[in-house]
Amino acid sequence: PGSPWQTATAHARIGKRQRQTRIFRGIALPSCAMASDMFRVFVNGETHVAPSNLGTLSLNDWLRNYANVKSTKLGCNEGGCGACAVLVSTSDPATGKPTWRSVNSCLMPLYSADGKEVVTAAGLPTGGDDPGVTERMAGFHASQCGFCTPGMSIACASELSKARDAGKAPTAEQMRAAIDGNLCRCTGYRPIIDACKSFAAGVDIEDLGLNCVPNARPAPPSGSTALPPPPAHACADDGKLEYPLGNGRMLHVPRSLQQLTDKLGQLSGSGGVRLLAGNTGPGVFKDWPHDEAHIVSLTKVAELSVCRMDGDILVLGATTTLNGLASMLEAPPAPPSGRSALASANGAAPAPNNGVASESAAAALPEFAAHVRRIAGAHVRN
């Protein structure tokens, strides 16, 4: 009593290890808790602290078995079914504004969630004047065994968040496509899709399936059905460059291309180095956790997130997401005035056509984008 800390112990064990995490109910942590070898993860509004030697656990494993958060499931464990989907705070590369992206928590390492807000299905808005995602899933009878429902709800909420950020109501096709990374083994897709489409503009609720959702209306651009943008603290960067992962292994988190190249030079011949970005590979190759002595995370190297057209040249950083690429191809940003960005960076002469793509290249971009969106599911592409 009187202490801000609670210790939540899950009695499940990995081998002989007791699983434990600490929860602080609030945002600001006491200074004594800011140990250099700790990760902070904000889950559904609560601040969790985990020792860095858990950093290579999957976010799903940590959520369910250490943080005792059961509102995300584990199905295929390879990024294919979407039952484990959660929302994670991030900064929009184009605008720098806080936003949400859905990910497969079975593939995302815990260290990637350090300092971020994570929202599971239990953290989605409910109880407003306009029924939210989980309320509509229930009202449209869109849950049979219920195992896929948390992931389906996250996928729907992710699309609503994107529509809110874009300032316009989602379309029926966008809401249908939102669940392309989720599987329902009970084959109950029709009511699930109807529940998602009930948020779309131009959809007559009477054309959808049987439901008992009162006051179900399309989602306005700033509606209460969308999760609010992440708080500022959930996109803050503490600037820490290294974390011990135990057994002599280290995690390195460079913030610039110069820091990355310097670190790789220092680690040359040091017993194994692996560069990691989205970490979706283990869904196919089953090579996680890694045994290299040094893991270098690329996700915070700003120069590697570039994604733009430079005349007829497509310039992509190594950490560009597939959905980020597709969005850029569908609406290429205007080129810098007077000369191309690539030419400016290299000190070269202005690009042909003032950096604008030729007609033939511009005509190919929508088809390219459509092809990209056929790769994997939405959570993997994020």
Secondary structure, 3 states (H helix, E strand, C coil): CCCCEEEEEEEEEECCEEEEEEEECCCCCCHHHCCCCEEEEEECCEEEEEEHHHCCCEHHHHHHHCCCCCCCCCCCCCCCCCCCEEEEEEECCCCCCEEEEEEECCCCEHHHHCCCEEECHHHCCCCCCCCCHHHHHHHCCCCCCCCCHHHHHHHHHHHHHHHHHHCCCCCHHHHHHCCCCCCCCCCCHHHHHHHHHCCCCCCCHHHCCCCCCCCCCCCCCCCCCCCCCCCHHHHCCCCCCEEEEECCEEEECCCCHHHHHHHHHHHCCCCCEEEECCCCCHHHHCCCCCCCCEEEECCCCHHHHCEEEECCEEEECCCCCHHHHHHHHHCCCCCCCCCCHHHHHHCCCCCHHHHCCCHHHHHHHHHHHHHHCCCCCHHHHC
